[in-house]
Structures are given as structure tokens and as C-alpha cells.
Amino acid sequence: MATNNQAVVEIAQTAAKFSSSIVLQAENKYIDVKSILGLFTTLVSGSSYELHVHGPDAEEAKAAMTEVFEKHGLKVTLVSE
């Protein structure tokens, strides 16, 4: 069961504001969070995810992405490389 469409759209729109690479790891899958289709097939309520953020605006991107995931009740862990 996928999470609601609103969450997927908002996550993708938030990610699109940043030039950083933002990749969601769900079990053994890696999804570009700027891809709405990728999110639709990956986001499932109750799962936990890891977020990998790299780039010039990574700190701002991490803060914004954490906020939007939490808003929709999705558990996400930021992975620091």
C-alpha cells in the first residue's frame, strides 16, 4: 500500500528545489526523490528509509526533506557520508 499522493508530490517538489543529489534508500532500492514515479513505487507507510544527500546545498536540503517526511509520518534517517 503506497502512502498518499500528496506526500509523494510534496517530497518530489521539495527535492526539486535543491541542486543536491537526494537519494532515498528503501531496503535494497535506491530512488532519486526528484522522481515522482520512483517514489510512488517505493514509499510504503510503516517502512523506514535512509536519505543520502550530496551537493552544494546539502544542509538546507537535509533540513527540508526531514521536515516533509515527518509531516507525512514517514520515518527517515539521514545518512552522513
Helices and strands as residue ranges (DSSP letters): H 5-16, E 21-26, E 29-32, H 36-42, E 48-54, H 58-71, E 75-79
